[in-house]
């Protein structure tokens, strides 16, 4: 049986206590990826993906709210109503 309280009932300190190890692991994983990029040959200064990662990391440390939403929107494609055709996905029943 879990002792975690529902989200709405946890205070900030409880959230940090409950989620610290998971967040820590994700940060270490990201740091390791950045280390591998730095050690590798080549240059990623003009890489759109690298620019997105840097922008996302800035969002994570700024003082604004809705970090997850803002990172998700940053990393997402703009909606295209014709996406199924673009991805070569056939519509069911059509």
N, C-alpha and C positions, 0 to 999 in steps of 0.2 A: 504494500500500500504506500503510495507517495505522500510525503509530508508537505509538498509544495502547495502554496495557497493559490487560488485563482488569480490571474493577472491583475484584475482591478483591485484586489486586496493587498497586493505586495507593495511595499515602499521601495524607494530607490536602492537602499542598502540591501534589501532582500533580493532584489533583481541582480545586483552585482554579485552577491554571495551565491545565488543559484546558477548564474550563467557565466561566471568568471572563467572556469576551465574551458568551456566551449569557445568563448571569445578569444581566450589566450591562444588556443590551438590554431584558430583561424588566422590570427595575427602572425603567429610564427610561420604558418604555411605561406602567407603572403610575403613575409620577409625573406623566406627561402627562395621564393620565385624571383624576387627582386635581386637577390644575391646571384642567382644563376644567370640572370640577364646581364648584370654587371660584369661577370666573369667571362661571358661568351664573347666570341668575336663578332664584329659588326656594330652597327649603330642603329638605334631605334628612335632617335630624336624626331624623325619625321613619321613615325608609325602612328596611325590613327588609334590603334588599340592601346599603345603605350600612353598616348595623350589622354585617352578615356580613363585608364587606370590612375594616372596622376590626378586628373580632375576629380575622380571618385574619392581618392584619398584626401583631397582638400575638403570635400563635402563632409567626410567623416570627422574632421577636426574643427570645422567651423562652429559658430555659436547659433546656427539656425536650426529649426525643428524639421521633422519629417525627413530624416536622413535616408531611411530605407526607400521611401517613395522617390526622393530626388535622385538617388543612385540608380534605382530601377529605371526611371525615365531617361536618365543620361545614357544608360546602356541599352535602351530599347530602340527598335526601329519605329519610325513614324507609321501610324496605321494606314494601310492601303486597302480599300475595299475590294481590290482585285488580287488580294494576297494569295488566294488559292491557285489562280492561274500562274502567278509569278513563281510559286513554289511547286508547280506541276502537280497539284493535288486535285483529284477529280471530286466533284460534289456527289454525295450519295443521293440516290433517288432521282437524279436529274438526267 
